[in-house]
Amino acid sequence: MKDYSHLHIGVLALQGAVSEHLQQIEQLGANATAIKTTTELTALDGLVLPGGESTTIGKLMRQYGFIEAIQDFAKQGKGIFGTCAGMILLAKQLDNDPTVHLGLMDICVQRNAFGRQVDSFQTALEVAGFDSPFPAVFIRAPSIQHANHPQVQPLASLNGHIVLAKQHNLLACAFHPELTPDLRIMQLFLEMC
């Protein structure tokens, strides 16, 4: 396995699945930190925006000054990985919703594209560049309706929905890779950092 010990990756710790992301980052040998203040961003090589409730996380990000701080972080070319709610936070456009949080990635996202909590499921997902399917866990998952820029690279789709995509230093994922023992998507993000 590659050496990621020089990397410092933060997980935005306002709400959501923080510990599971921290654990995967550490399993890959990188340094992981739960981020609660904007000043902590300066020491990082990458930032994970975890799943949770996007409206709540968005409000807390505004309250604590994270919107501009994370936008600046992205402008420096540092990696940002949004999972589930994190994908919604990254999007420049939301389907049937005027709300935009960070507005960093040229994608239009539909919330709950696969149904409600009771419709949660796991599937073997083909991911570009992976030699075997990824065990993707979908919980009230969003999807990318369409990419609004040719530089957005779809990496995985399900039932006609883009569920994993990359644009420069940004990675957006509709499902929860942190809820599986498979580290390949987190490793892909560390490679981007």
N, C-alpha and C positions, 0 to 999 in steps of 0.2 A: 504493500500500500504506500502511496505517496506521503511525504512528510508535510503536514499542514501546521506544524507547531509554531511557525512564524505568524500565522494568521490570528487576528482578534475579531471574532464575530459576535455581534450583539443580537439579542432578541428583545424586541420592544415589549416591555412587561407592564402594559397598562391593563390588559385583560386577555383572556384566551389561553391557548395551549403552550405556555411558555416553557415549562420544565422539560417537556418531551423534545422540543427543539434543542434546548441546551444540551440534553443528554446525547442526541445524535451528533452534534458538533464536537462534543468531547470524545465520543467514540471514534471519530475520525482523526483525533489528535490535535484539533485546533483549540484555541482558547475561547471559551464561551462566557458571556456576561449578560445578565438580565439588565436591561436599560430602562431607567425610570426618569432620568433627567436629560435634557438636550446637551449639556456639557459633556456627558459620557460618550457622545457620538464621535468626538474628535479622535479618540484613540482607536477607532474601529477600522477594519478593512472591509467589512460587510455587515449588513443589517437584515434580520428576518422580521417580517411583519406577520405574526401568527394568526391562525384562525380564531374565531370568537364571534362577537356581534359587531359588525362593521359600523353601525350607527353609533354605538356606545364608544368604540375605539376612536372613531372620527371626532366625536365630541371631546373626549379626553385629550386627543392629540392637539386640538385647537386650544383647549384650556391650558395645557402645559407648554405651548409654543413649539410643538413638534412639526407642524405642517411645513413652515419655512425652513426649519433646521434639517428636515429630511430631504426637502427639495434641494437645498444647498449640498447636502451629502451626495445626492445623485449627480449633481452638476460636476462634482469632483471626480466622477467616474467610478465611485465606489459601488460595490454590488448591493442590490436590494432584492430580497426574495420574499414574495407575498404568497402565503398559502390561504386558500379559501377566502375568509374576510380580507386577508392581505391583498388578494387579487382585486377585490372591489376597491380597496384603498388606493391601489396603484393606477387604476383606470382613468383615462381622460374623459370617458363617457359611460354612463349607466343607462341601460335600457329602461324607458318609462320612468326615469328619475332624474331631476335636474341637479341632484347633489353630486359634487365632485370633491374628493378629499385631497389627495396629493396631485392628481392629474399628471402623472409622469409617463405612463405607458400608453401608446397609441392603440388602445383597444376599447371596444364597447362591450361592457359586461352585463349579463342578465343574472340577477339574484335568484337563488333557489331554482335554478334551471332544471334540476332533477327531482324537484318535489320537496316536501317537508321532512322534518326529522324522522317520521315513521317510514319514509321512503329511502332511508339510508341503505347503502349496499357496498359490497367490495367486489372488485372485478380485476381480472388479469389484463393489464393495459399495455399495449404496444407503444413503446417510447422510442423516438428516433435516436439511434446511436447505442441503444441498449441491446445486448445479445439475447435477453429473455424478457418476458413480460414483467411489468411492475405490479405488485399487489396494491392497487389503488383503493383507498377508503373514501367514499363519498358521503358526506353528512351535510344536508341542506346546501349542497354545493352550487356555486355559481358556474357560469361558463362564459367563454368569450364568444359573443354573437358574431363579431367580425373584427378583423384587424384593420386599422385605419392608416396603415403605413407599410410600404413594402419591406421595411427593415424588421418588422415583427415576424419571427420565425415560429410557426406552430410546431411543437415537438410531439404532441399526442392529441388525439381526438377520440370522442366516444359518441356514437349515435348522431354524427354530424355536428357535434359541439366541440370546439377547441377547448381542451382542459389543461394544457401545459404549453406555455409559449415563452419565448425569450426575445428581448430587444436590447441590444448593446449590453449594459450592465444590469438589466432588470430581468427577473425571472418570476413568472406568475403561474400559480398552480391552483386548480379548482378543488383538488382533493387534499387529503391529509397524509403526506408521506411520513410525518413524524409519529404516526400511530402504527407503523409497521417496523419490523426489524431490518428492513431493506434500506441501506444507507445511500443508494446510488443517486437519488435526486439531490440529497444534501451534498453529496460529493461533487455533483455537477455544479452546484452553487459555489462550493469552495474553489473549484477550478476557475470559475468566473471571477472570483475575488483575487 
